[in-house]
Amino acid sequence: QVQLVESGGGLVQAGGSLRLSCAASGRTFSSSNMAWFRQAPGKEREFVAGISRGGGTTNYADSVKGRFTVSRDNAKNTVYLQMNSLKPEDTAVYYCAADYSRASIASFRPQVYDSWGQGTQVTVSS
């Protein structure tokens, strides 16, 4: 089992930036596709961005394309989410997740993921 710990959330004004980090321990990090999901109050958890094991393939939800960038440092067992041009509708709890299947890209389906972090709150004020 892998343990995931997110950090970097907070309160930011619309148009601002935040960088989330997710530190992994307990299992070979480079064997997992990683993803970021988010969940706003009263809404379902939704896919935000994903990155393949080696970092060569990334994918994004349409709502964040061009504003968010996912990256990973396998030497540091950490995945990042750089969020720019934040909007109030980006307000949510953000979770990182690990998938140890043989998929070549990170899935947008939350049920695929084996492990989840505890989440970090991102609040964007207008």
N, C-alpha and C positions, 0 to 999 in steps of 0.2 A: 504494500500500500504506500502511496505517496502522500506526503503532507504538503499542502499549499497555503501560503500566507500572503494575502494581498496588502498593499500599502499605497499611500499616495493620494487617497481621496481627500475631499474637502469642499469648501465653499468658494465659488469663483463667479465673477460677473460674466454675463453673456459676452462672447467674443474672446474670452480668455482661454488659457491653456492649463492642462494638468497632465502629469505623467504618472500612470499607475505602474506598479511593479508587483510581480508575483514570484516569490521565492519557493522553490521546491526542494524537498528532502525525502529520503527514505527509499527511493527507487531511481533507476537510471533515467535521468531527465531527458537525455538525448534520444530515448526510445519512444517518446510520446509526442503526438500532435497536441498542440496547446490551443486553447481558445479563450476568448473573453465573452461573457454573456452579461446581460443586465436585466434588472427587474424593477420596474416602477410600481408604486402602490396601486393595487387593484388590477394590475396587468400581468400577463404571463411572462415568464423568463424568455428573453429573446437573444439570439446570436448577434454579436457585434463584430468580431474579427477572429480569424484563426491563422495559425502558422504551422507548417509541416515540421517534421523532426529536425531536419537540417537547416530550416529557415529559408529554403529556396522557394517555397510556394506560400503565398498569403491569400486570404480571401476576406471580404468585407460585406457587411450588410449595406444595402443601397443608401440607407439613411446616414451612414458615416463615411462613405467613400469620398476621398479627397480631403477629409478633415482629420481622420484618425489613422495612425500607423502602428501596426503590431510588429514587434521584433523580439528576438531572443538571443541570449548569450549562454550557450551550453556549458561554457567553462565556469560560469557563475550560477548555473542552475536557475536562471531567472528569465521570465518573459515580461515584456513591457507593452504598455499601450500609451502612446503619445496622442493626446487629444487636443486638437486646436480648434479655433473658431467654435467654441462650445455654445450650445443653445439651451434654453430652459427645458426643452423636451429631452435633453440628454440626462436630466436628473433621474437618478436611479441608484440602486445598489449594484455594484459591478463585481462579478465573480470571475475568477479564472478556473479553468478546468483542464484535466489531462485525459487523453485517450491513448491507450496502449494497444489498440488494434493495429492491423496491418494496412489500414487505409493510407492512401498516398497524400491526401489532403485533410485538413481539419473539417470535420462535419459541422453543419449548422444545427444538427439535431441534438438537444441536450441529453437525451437518453443514451447516446453513444458513449458519453464520458464516464470514466471510472471514478475519478476523484474531483472534489470541489474544494475551493477555499471558503472562508467564512464570509467573504464579501467586504467591500469598502464603499462607503457612501460618497456619492458625487452629487453636489447640489449646485445648480447653475441659476443665478438670480438674473432677472430681467432688468 
